[in-house]
């Protein structure tokens, strides 16, 4: 866990996208490394993976649009 959480400061965030046949739990190693450096981690299950229902993903072809950030 972070040693000191800076008050009133936005922390950086890594969006962790698992690979083929993976799930959001795959980010646990990254979180162990990043959290002590005050870097947060956001992870999700793509459709059909982990605890998510639905069809399996297209191996990255369409999933990049799921993670697009708009300002």
mmCIF file as gemmi writes it, N, C-alpha and C atoms, coordinates in Angstrom:
data_model
loop_
_atom_site.group_PDB
_atom_site.id
_atom_site.type_symbol
_atom_site.label_atom_id
_atom_site.label_alt_id
_atom_site.label_comp_id
_atom_site.label_asym_id
_atom_site.label_entity_id
_atom_site.label_seq_id
_atom_site.pdbx_PDB_ins_code
_atom_site.Cartn_x
_atom_site.Cartn_y
_atom_site.Cartn_z
_atom_site.occupancy
_atom_site.B_iso_or_equiv
_atom_site.pdbx_formal_charge
_atom_site.auth_seq_id
_atom_site.auth_asym_id
_atom_site.pdbx_PDB_model_num
ATOM 1 N N . UNK Axp A 1 ? 0.833 -1.184 0 1 0 ? 1 A 1
ATOM 2 C CA . UNK Axp A 1 ? 0 0 0 1 0 ? 1 A 1
ATOM 3 C C . UNK Axp A 1 ? 0.877 1.246 0 1 0 ? 1 A 1
ATOM 4 N N . UNK Axp A 2 ? 0.335 2.345 -0.506 1 0 ? 2 A 1
ATOM 5 C CA . UNK Axp A 2 ? 1.128 3.578 -0.541 1 0 ? 2 A 1
ATOM 6 C C . UNK Axp A 2 ? 1.578 3.997 0.854 1 0 ? 2 A 1
ATOM 7 N N . UNK Axp A 3 ? 2.809 4.47 0.946 1 0 ? 3 A 1
ATOM 8 C CA . UNK Axp A 3 ? 3.351 4.937 2.213 1 0 ? 3 A 1
ATOM 9 C C . UNK Axp A 3 ? 2.651 6.223 2.626 1 0 ? 3 A 1
ATOM 10 N N . UNK Axp A 4 ? 2.574 7.185 1.718 1 0 ? 4 A 1
ATOM 11 C CA . UNK Axp A 4 ? 1.91 8.458 1.985 1 0 ? 4 A 1
ATOM 12 C C . UNK Axp A 4 ? 0.967 8.743 0.827 1 0 ? 4 A 1
ATOM 13 N N . UNK Axp A 5 ? -0.295 8.974 1.138 1 0 ? 5 A 1
ATOM 14 C CA . UNK Axp A 5 ? -1.261 9.331 0.101 1 0 ? 5 A 1
ATOM 15 C C . UNK Axp A 5 ? -1.346 10.847 0.057 1 0 ? 5 A 1
ATOM 16 N N . UNK Axp A 6 ? -0.883 11.462 -1.038 1 0 ? 6 A 1
ATOM 17 C CA . UNK Axp A 6 ? -0.903 12.918 -1.115 1 0 ? 6 A 1
ATOM 18 C C . UNK Axp A 6 ? -2.334 13.455 -1.14 1 0 ? 6 A 1
ATOM 19 N N . UNK Axp A 7 ? -2.651 14.307 -0.186 1 0 ? 7 A 1
ATOM 20 C CA . UNK Axp A 7 ? -4.002 14.854 -0.079 1 0 ? 7 A 1
ATOM 21 C C . UNK Axp A 7 ? -4.245 15.887 -1.175 1 0 ? 7 A 1
ATOM 22 N N . UNK Axp A 8 ? -5.396 15.778 -1.826 1 0 ? 8 A 1
ATOM 23 C CA . UNK Axp A 8 ? -5.78 16.739 -2.848 1 0 ? 8 A 1
ATOM 24 C C . UNK Axp A 8 ? -5.013 16.613 -4.157 1 0 ? 8 A 1
ATOM 25 N N . UNK Axp A 9 ? -4.287 15.527 -4.333 1 0 ? 9 A 1
ATOM 26 C CA . UNK Axp A 9 ? -3.514 15.335 -5.556 1 0 ? 9 A 1
ATOM 27 C C . UNK Axp A 9 ? -4.068 14.138 -6.317 1 0 ? 9 A 1
ATOM 28 N N . UNK Axp A 10 ? -4.275 14.306 -7.622 1 0 ? 10 A 1
ATOM 29 C CA . UNK Axp A 10 ? -4.71 13.188 -8.45 1 0 ? 10 A 1
ATOM 30 C C . UNK Axp A 10 ? -3.558 12.206 -8.627 1 0 ? 10 A 1
ATOM 31 N N . UNK Axp A 11 ? -3.858 10.941 -8.475 1 0 ? 11 A 1
ATOM 32 C CA . UNK Axp A 11 ? -2.841 9.911 -8.65 1 0 ? 11 A 1
ATOM 33 C C . UNK Axp A 11 ? -2.917 9.35 -10.064 1 0 ? 11 A 1
ATOM 34 N N . UNK Axp A 12 ? -1.781 8.966 -10.634 1 0 ? 12 A 1
ATOM 35 C CA . UNK Axp A 12 ? -1.815 8.333 -11.954 1 0 ? 12 A 1
ATOM 36 C C . UNK Axp A 12 ? -2.494 6.975 -11.862 1 0 ? 12 A 1
ATOM 37 N N . UNK Axp A 13 ? -3.018 6.522 -12.99 1 0 ? 13 A 1
ATOM 38 C CA . UNK Axp A 13 ? -3.723 5.238 -13.026 1 0 ? 13 A 1
ATOM 39 C C . UNK Axp A 13 ? -3.298 4.459 -14.264 1 0 ? 13 A 1
ATOM 40 N N . UNK Axp A 14 ? -2.964 3.203 -14.063 1 0 ? 14 A 1
ATOM 41 C CA . UNK Axp A 14 ? -2.67 2.292 -15.161 1 0 ? 14 A 1
ATOM 42 C C . UNK Axp A 14 ? -3.939 1.519 -15.468 1 0 ? 14 A 1
ATOM 43 N N . UNK Axp A 15 ? -4.352 1.504 -16.734 1 0 ? 15 A 1
ATOM 44 C CA . UNK Axp A 15 ? -5.484 0.682 -17.161 1 0 ? 15 A 1
ATOM 45 C C . UNK Axp A 15 ? -4.891 -0.634 -17.648 1 0 ? 15 A 1
ATOM 46 N N . UNK Axp A 16 ? -5.164 -1.701 -16.904 1 0 ? 16 A 1
ATOM 47 C CA . UNK Axp A 16 ? -4.576 -3.008 -17.192 1 0 ? 16 A 1
ATOM 48 C C . UNK Axp A 16 ? -5.573 -3.834 -18 1 0 ? 16 A 1
ATOM 49 N N . UNK Axp A 17 ? -5.199 -4.183 -19.216 1 0 ? 17 A 1
ATOM 50 C CA . UNK Axp A 17 ? -6.05 -5.011 -20.087 1 0 ? 17 A 1
ATOM 51 C C . UNK Axp A 17 ? -5.416 -6.395 -20.187 1 0 ? 17 A 1
ATOM 52 N N . UNK Axp A 18 ? -6.134 -7.408 -19.733 1 0 ? 18 A 1
ATOM 53 C CA . UNK Axp A 18 ? -5.577 -8.763 -19.746 1 0 ? 18 A 1
ATOM 54 C C . UNK Axp A 18 ? -5.436 -9.293 -21.17 1 0 ? 18 A 1
ATOM 55 N N . UNK Axp A 19 ? -4.627 -10.308 -21.302 1 0 ? 19 A 1
ATOM 56 C CA . UNK Axp A 19 ? -4.405 -10.929 -22.601 1 0 ? 19 A 1
ATOM 57 C C . UNK Axp A 19 ? -5.431 -12.006 -22.907 1 0 ? 19 A 1
ATOM 58 N N . UNK Axp A 20 ? -5.237 -12.695 -24.012 1 0 ? 20 A 1
ATOM 59 C CA . UNK Axp A 20 ? -6.13 -13.766 -24.433 1 0 ? 20 A 1
ATOM 60 C C . UNK Axp A 20 ? -6.172 -14.848 -23.356 1 0 ? 20 A 1
ATOM 61 N N . UNK Axp A 21 ? -7.354 -15.315 -23.042 1 0 ? 21 A 1
ATOM 62 C CA . UNK Axp A 21 ? -7.593 -16.338 -22.02 1 0 ? 21 A 1
ATOM 63 C C . UNK Axp A 21 ? -7.259 -15.854 -20.617 1 0 ? 21 A 1
ATOM 64 N N . UNK Axp A 22 ? -7.086 -14.558 -20.431 1 0 ? 22 A 1
ATOM 65 C CA . UNK Axp A 22 ? -6.793 -14.009 -19.115 1 0 ? 22 A 1
ATOM 66 C C . UNK Axp A 22 ? -8.035 -13.446 -18.458 1 0 ? 22 A 1
ATOM 67 N N . UNK Axp A 23 ? -7.825 -12.797 -17.319 1 0 ? 23 A 1
ATOM 68 C CA . UNK Axp A 23 ? -8.919 -12.132 -16.619 1 0 ? 23 A 1
ATOM 69 C C . UNK Axp A 23 ? -8.346 -10.983 -15.799 1 0 ? 23 A 1
ATOM 70 N N . UNK Axp A 24 ? -9.233 -10.217 -15.184 1 0 ? 24 A 1
ATOM 71 C CA . UNK Axp A 24 ? -8.8 -9.034 -14.435 1 0 ? 24 A 1
ATOM 72 C C . UNK Axp A 24 ? -7.87 -9.375 -13.28 1 0 ? 24 A 1
ATOM 73 N N . UNK Axp A 25 ? -7.965 -10.586 -12.766 1 0 ? 25 A 1
ATOM 74 C CA . UNK Axp A 25 ? -7.097 -10.998 -11.658 1 0 ? 25 A 1
ATOM 75 C C . UNK Axp A 25 ? -5.628 -11.04 -12.07 1 0 ? 25 A 1
ATOM 76 N N . UNK Axp A 26 ? -5.36 -11.08 -13.37 1 0 ? 26 A 1
ATOM 77 C CA . UNK Axp A 26 ? -3.979 -11.09 -13.85 1 0 ? 26 A 1
ATOM 78 C C . UNK Axp A 26 ? -3.229 -9.816 -13.466 1 0 ? 26 A 1
ATOM 79 N N . UNK Axp A 27 ? -3.952 -8.769 -13.108 1 0 ? 27 A 1
ATOM 80 C CA . UNK Axp A 27 ? -3.326 -7.487 -12.764 1 0 ? 27 A 1
ATOM 81 C C . UNK Axp A 27 ? -2.786 -7.457 -11.341 1 0 ? 27 A 1
ATOM 82 N N . UNK Axp A 28 ? -2.987 -8.505 -10.568 1 0 ? 28 A 1
ATOM 83 C CA . UNK Axp A 28 ? -2.578 -8.463 -9.162 1 0 ? 28 A 1
ATOM 84 C C . UNK Axp A 28 ? -1.074 -8.235 -9.002 1 0 ? 28 A 1
ATOM 85 N N . UNK Axp A 29 ? -0.256 -8.835 -9.864 1 0 ? 29 A 1
ATOM 86 C CA . UNK Axp A 29 ? 1.191 -8.618 -9.769 1 0 ? 29 A 1
ATOM 87 C C . UNK Axp A 29 ? 1.551 -7.17 -10.076 1 0 ? 29 A 1
ATOM 88 N N . UNK Axp A 30 ? 0.909 -6.597 -11.083 1 0 ? 30 A 1
ATOM 89 C CA . UNK Axp A 30 ? 1.162 -5.192 -11.419 1 0 ? 30 A 1
ATOM 90 C C . UNK Axp A 30 ? 0.746 -4.292 -10.264 1 0 ? 30 A 1
ATOM 91 N N . UNK Axp A 31 ? -0.381 -4.599 -9.634 1 0 ? 31 A 1
ATOM 92 C CA . UNK Axp A 31 ? -0.86 -3.781 -8.513 1 0 ? 31 A 1
ATOM 93 C C . UNK Axp A 31 ? 0.116 -3.826 -7.341 1 0 ? 31 A 1
ATOM 94 N N . UNK Axp A 32 ? 0.674 -4.982 -7.065 1 0 ? 32 A 1
ATOM 95 C CA . UNK Axp A 32 ? 1.633 -5.121 -5.966 1 0 ? 32 A 1
ATOM 96 C C . UNK Axp A 32 ? 2.854 -4.235 -6.199 1 0 ? 32 A 1
ATOM 97 N N . UNK Axp A 33 ? 3.255 -4.092 -7.443 1 0 ? 33 A 1
ATOM 98 C CA . UNK Axp A 33 ? 4.415 -3.264 -7.78 1 0 ? 33 A 1
ATOM 99 C C . UNK Axp A 33 ? 4.049 -1.783 -7.828 1 0 ? 33 A 1
ATOM 100 N N . UNK Axp A 34 ? 2.892 -1.445 -8.392 1 0 ? 34 A 1
ATOM 101 C CA . UNK Axp A 34 ? 2.536 -0.044 -8.64 1 0 ? 34 A 1
ATOM 102 C C . UNK Axp A 34 ? 1.949 0.685 -7.435 1 0 ? 34 A 1
ATOM 103 N N . UNK Axp A 35 ? 1.129 0.022 -6.638 1 0 ? 35 A 1
ATOM 104 C CA . UNK Axp A 35 ? 0.457 0.7 -5.527 1 0 ? 35 A 1
ATOM 105 C C . UNK Axp A 35 ? 1.416 1.354 -4.526 1 0 ? 35 A 1
ATOM 106 N N . UNK Axp A 36 ? 2.523 0.722 -4.156 1 0 ? 36 A 1
ATOM 107 C CA . UNK Axp A 36 ? 3.445 1.398 -3.231 1 0 ? 36 A 1
ATOM 108 C C . UNK Axp A 36 ? 4.042 2.691 -3.795 1 0 ? 36 A 1
ATOM 109 N N . UNK Axp A 37 ? 3.984 2.854 -5.106 1 0 ? 37 A 1
ATOM 110 C CA . UNK Axp A 37 ? 4.49 4.071 -5.752 1 0 ? 37 A 1
ATOM 111 C C . UNK Axp A 37 ? 3.377 5.085 -6 1 0 ? 37 A 1
ATOM 112 N N . UNK Axp A 38 ? 2.237 4.907 -5.333 1 0 ? 38 A 1
ATOM 113 C CA . UNK Axp A 38 ? 1.078 5.793 -5.504 1 0 ? 38 A 1
ATOM 114 C C . UNK Axp A 38 ? 0.57 5.818 -6.938 1 0 ? 38 A 1
ATOM 115 N N . UNK Axp A 39 ? 0.638 4.68 -7.611 1 0 ? 39 A 1
ATOM 116 C CA . UNK Axp A 39 ? 0.074 4.533 -8.95 1 0 ? 39 A 1
ATOM 117 C C . UNK Axp A 39 ? -1.081 3.551 -8.824 1 0 ? 39 A 1
ATOM 118 N N . UNK Axp A 40 ? -2.286 4.013 -9.118 1 0 ? 40 A 1
ATOM 119 C CA . UNK Axp A 40 ? -3.457 3.157 -8.991 1 0 ? 40 A 1
ATOM 120 C C . UNK Axp A 40 ? -3.579 2.252 -10.214 1 0 ? 40 A 1
ATOM 121 N N . UNK Axp A 41 ? -4.363 1.19 -10.073 1 0 ? 41 A 1
ATOM 122 C CA . UNK Axp A 41 ? -4.54 0.216 -11.148 1 0 ? 41 A 1
ATOM 123 C C . UNK Axp A 41 ? -6.03 -0.026 -11.348 1 0 ? 41 A 1
ATOM 124 N N . UNK Axp A 42 ? -6.479 0.103 -12.59 1 0 ? 42 A 1
ATOM 125 C CA . UNK Axp A 42 ? -7.861 -0.204 -12.958 1 0 ? 42 A 1
ATOM 126 C C . UNK Axp A 42 ? -7.811 -1.402 -13.883 1 0 ? 42 A 1
ATOM 127 N N . UNK Axp A 43 ? -8.582 -2.421 -13.573 1 0 ? 43 A 1
ATOM 128 C CA . UNK Axp A 43 ? -8.602 -3.613 -14.408 1 0 ? 43 A 1
ATOM 129 C C . UNK Axp A 43 ? -10.037 -4.065 -14.619 1 0 ? 43 A 1
ATOM 130 N N . UNK Axp A 44 ? -10.272 -4.777 -15.691 1 0 ? 44 A 1
ATOM 131 C CA . UNK Axp A 44 ? -11.619 -5.216 -16.042 1 0 ? 44 A 1
ATOM 132 C C . UNK Axp A 44 ? -11.538 -6.554 -16.756 1 0 ? 44 A 1
ATOM 133 N N . UNK Axp A 45 ? -12.658 -7.224 -16.812 1 0 ? 45 A 1
ATOM 134 C CA . UNK Axp A 45 ? -12.764 -8.435 -17.62 1 0 ? 45 A 1
ATOM 135 C C . UNK Axp A 45 ? -13.401 -8.056 -18.943 1 0 ? 45 A 1
ATOM 136 N N . UNK Axp A 46 ? -12.76 -8.437 -20.039 1 0 ? 46 A 1
ATOM 137 C CA . UNK Axp A 46 ? -13.391 -8.255 -21.338 1 0 ? 46 A 1
ATOM 138 C C . UNK Axp A 46 ? -14.522 -9.269 -21.473 1 0 ? 46 A 1
ATOM 139 N N . UNK Axp A 47 ? -15.416 -9.029 -22.384 1 0 ? 47 A 1
ATOM 140 C CA . UNK Axp A 47 ? -16.571 -9.894 -22.608 1 0 ? 47 A 1
ATOM 141 C C . UNK Axp A 47 ? -16.128 -11.345 -22.795 1 0 ? 47 A 1
ATOM 142 N N . UNK Axp A 48 ? -16.783 -12.252 -22.068 1 0 ? 48 A 1
ATOM 143 C CA . UNK Axp A 48 ? -16.488 -13.669 -22.187 1 0 ? 48 A 1
ATOM 144 C C . UNK Axp A 48 ? -15.286 -14.137 -21.387 1 0 ? 48 A 1
ATOM 145 N N . UNK Axp A 49 ? -14.657 -13.254 -20.632 1 0 ? 49 A 1
ATOM 146 C CA . UNK Axp A 49 ? -13.474 -13.617 -19.844 1 0 ? 49 A 1
ATOM 147 C C . UNK Axp A 49 ? -13.744 -13.417 -18.365 1 0 ? 49 A 1
ATOM 148 N N . UNK Axp A 50 ? -13.062 -14.194 -17.527 1 0 ? 50 A 1
ATOM 149 C CA . UNK Axp A 50 ? -13.218 -14.037 -16.08 1 0 ? 50 A 1
ATOM 150 C C . UNK Axp A 50 ? -14.663 -14.168 -15.658 1 0 ? 50 A 1
ATOM 151 N N . UNK Axp A 51 ? -15.169 -13.169 -14.934 1 0 ? 51 A 1
ATOM 152 C CA . UNK Axp A 51 ? -16.546 -13.19 -14.445 1 0 ? 51 A 1
ATOM 153 C C . UNK Axp A 51 ? -17.531 -12.548 -15.412 1 0 ? 51 A 1
ATOM 154 N N . UNK Axp A 52 ? -17.047 -12.094 -16.582 1 0 ? 52 A 1
ATOM 155 C CA . UNK Axp A 52 ? -17.929 -11.434 -17.552 1 0 ? 52 A 1
ATOM 156 C C . UNK Axp A 52 ? -18.641 -12.455 -18.423 1 0 ? 52 A 1
ATOM 157 N N . UNK Axp A 53 ? -19.876 -12.137 -18.741 1 0 ? 53 A 1
ATOM 158 C CA . UNK Axp A 53 ? -20.653 -12.988 -19.64 1 0 ? 53 A 1
ATOM 159 C C . UNK Axp A 53 ? -20.503 -12.476 -21.062 1 0 ? 53 A 1
ATOM 160 N N . UNK Axp A 54 ? -21.045 -13.209 -22.007 1 0 ? 54 A 1
ATOM 161 C CA . UNK Axp A 54 ? -21.053 -12.761 -23.396 1 0 ? 54 A 1
ATOM 162 C C . UNK Axp A 54 ? -20.036 -13.485 -24.252 1 0 ? 54 A 1
ATOM 163 N N . UNK Axp A 55 ? -19.894 -12.989 -25.463 1 0 ? 55 A 1
ATOM 164 C CA . UNK Axp A 55 ? -18.981 -13.577 -26.437 1 0 ? 55 A 1
ATOM 165 C C . UNK Axp A 55 ? -17.538 -13.21 -26.093 1 0 ? 55 A 1
ATOM 166 N N . UNK Axp A 56 ? -16.63 -14.098 -26.472 1 0 ? 56 A 1
ATOM 167 C CA . UNK Axp A 56 ? -15.209 -13.805 -26.258 1 0 ? 56 A 1
ATOM 168 C C . UNK Axp A 56 ? -14.787 -12.622 -27.111 1 0 ? 56 A 1
ATOM 169 N N . UNK Axp A 57 ? -13.712 -12.007 -26.725 1 0 ? 57 A 1
ATOM 170 C CA . UNK Axp A 57 ? -13.208 -10.818 -27.404 1 0 ? 57 A 1
ATOM 171 C C . UNK Axp A 57 ? -12.57 -11.173 -28.746 1 0 ? 57 A 1
ATOM 172 N N . UNK Axp A 58 ? -12.249 -10.152 -29.509 1 0 ? 58 A 1
ATOM 173 C CA . UNK Axp A 58 ? -11.672 -10.342 -30.845 1 0 ? 58 A 1
ATOM 174 C C . UNK Axp A 58 ? -10.145 -10.277 -30.831 1 0 ? 58 A 1
ATOM 175 N N . UNK Axp A 59 ? -9.542 -10.644 -29.714 1 0 ? 59 A 1
ATOM 176 C CA . UNK Axp A 59 ? -8.08 -10.688 -29.564 1 0 ? 59 A 1
ATOM 177 C C . UNK Axp A 59 ? -7.424 -9.337 -29.805 1 0 ? 59 A 1
ATOM 178 N N . UNK Axp A 60 ? -8.091 -8.277 -29.366 1 0 ? 60 A 1
ATOM 179 C CA . UNK Axp A 60 ? -7.499 -6.949 -29.424 1 0 ? 60 A 1
ATOM 180 C C . UNK Axp A 60 ? -7.921 -6.097 -30.599 1 0 ? 60 A 1
ATOM 181 N N . UNK Axp A 61 ? -8.508 -6.706 -31.608 1 0 ? 61 A 1
ATOM 182 C CA . UNK Axp A 61 ? -8.882 -5.95 -32.803 1 0 ? 61 A 1
ATOM 183 C C . UNK Axp A 61 ? -9.881 -4.843 -32.478 1 0 ? 61 A 1
ATOM 184 N N . UNK Axp A 62 ? -10.927 -5.142 -31.713 1 0 ? 62 A 1
ATOM 185 C CA . UNK Axp A 62 ? -11.958 -4.155 -31.385 1 0 ? 62 A 1
ATOM 186 C C . UNK Axp A 62 ? -11.858 -3.633 -29.958 1 0 ? 62 A 1
ATOM 187 N N . UNK Axp A 63 ? -11.155 -4.32 -29.077 1 0 ? 63 A 1
ATOM 188 C CA . UNK Axp A 63 ? -11.158 -3.974 -27.66 1 0 ? 63 A 1
ATOM 189 C C . UNK Axp A 63 ? -10.489 -2.64 -27.342 1 0 ? 63 A 1
ATOM 190 N N . UNK Axp A 64 ? -9.594 -2.174 -28.18 1 0 ? 64 A 1
ATOM 191 C CA . UNK Axp A 64 ? -8.932 -0.904 -27.897 1 0 ? 64 A 1
ATOM 192 C C . UNK Axp A 64 ? -9.951 0.221 -27.766 1 0 ? 64 A 1
ATOM 193 N N . UNK Axp A 65 ? -11.05 0.142 -28.492 1 0 ? 65 A 1
ATOM 194 C CA . UNK Axp A 65 ? -12.081 1.182 -28.398 1 0 ? 65 A 1
ATOM 195 C C . UNK Axp A 65 ? -12.793 1.136 -27.05 1 0 ? 65 A 1
ATOM 196 N N . UNK Axp A 66 ? -12.77 0.003 -26.369 1 0 ? 66 A 1
ATOM 197 C CA . UNK Axp A 66 ? -13.388 -0.109 -25.045 1 0 ? 66 A 1
ATOM 198 C C . UNK Axp A 66 ? -12.629 0.723 -24.016 1 0 ? 66 A 1
ATOM 199 N N . UNK Axp A 67 ? -11.371 0.978 -24.266 1 0 ? 67 A 1
ATOM 200 C CA . UNK Axp A 67 ? -10.523 1.672 -23.302 1 0 ? 67 A 1
ATOM 201 C C . UNK Axp A 67 ? -10.251 3.122 -23.694 1 0 ? 67 A 1
ATOM 202 N N . UNK Axp A 68 ? -10.923 3.613 -24.716 1 0 ? 68 A 1
ATOM 203 C CA . UNK Axp A 68 ? -10.682 4.99 -25.173 1 0 ? 68 A 1
ATOM 204 C C . UNK Axp A 68 ? -11.078 5.975 -24.086 1 0 ? 68 A 1
ATOM 205 N N . UNK Axp A 69 ? -10.286 7.007 -23.953 1 0 ? 69 A 1
ATOM 206 C CA . UNK Axp A 69 ? -10.536 8.044 -22.956 1 0 ? 69 A 1
ATOM 207 C C . UNK Axp A 69 ? -10.855 9.34 -23.679 1 0 ? 69 A 1
ATOM 208 N N . UNK Axp A 70 ? -11.946 9.939 -23.289 1 0 ? 70 A 1
ATOM 209 C CA . UNK Axp A 70 ? -12.331 11.209 -23.912 1 0 ? 70 A 1
ATOM 210 C C . UNK Axp A 70 ? -12.271 12.31 -22.879 1 0 ? 70 A 1
ATOM 211 N N . UNK Axp A 71 ? -11.798 13.47 -23.298 1 0 ? 71 A 1
ATOM 212 C CA . UNK Axp A 71 ? -11.747 14.617 -22.389 1 0 ? 71 A 1
ATOM 213 C C . UNK Axp A 71 ? -12.842 15.594 -22.735 1 0 ? 71 A 1
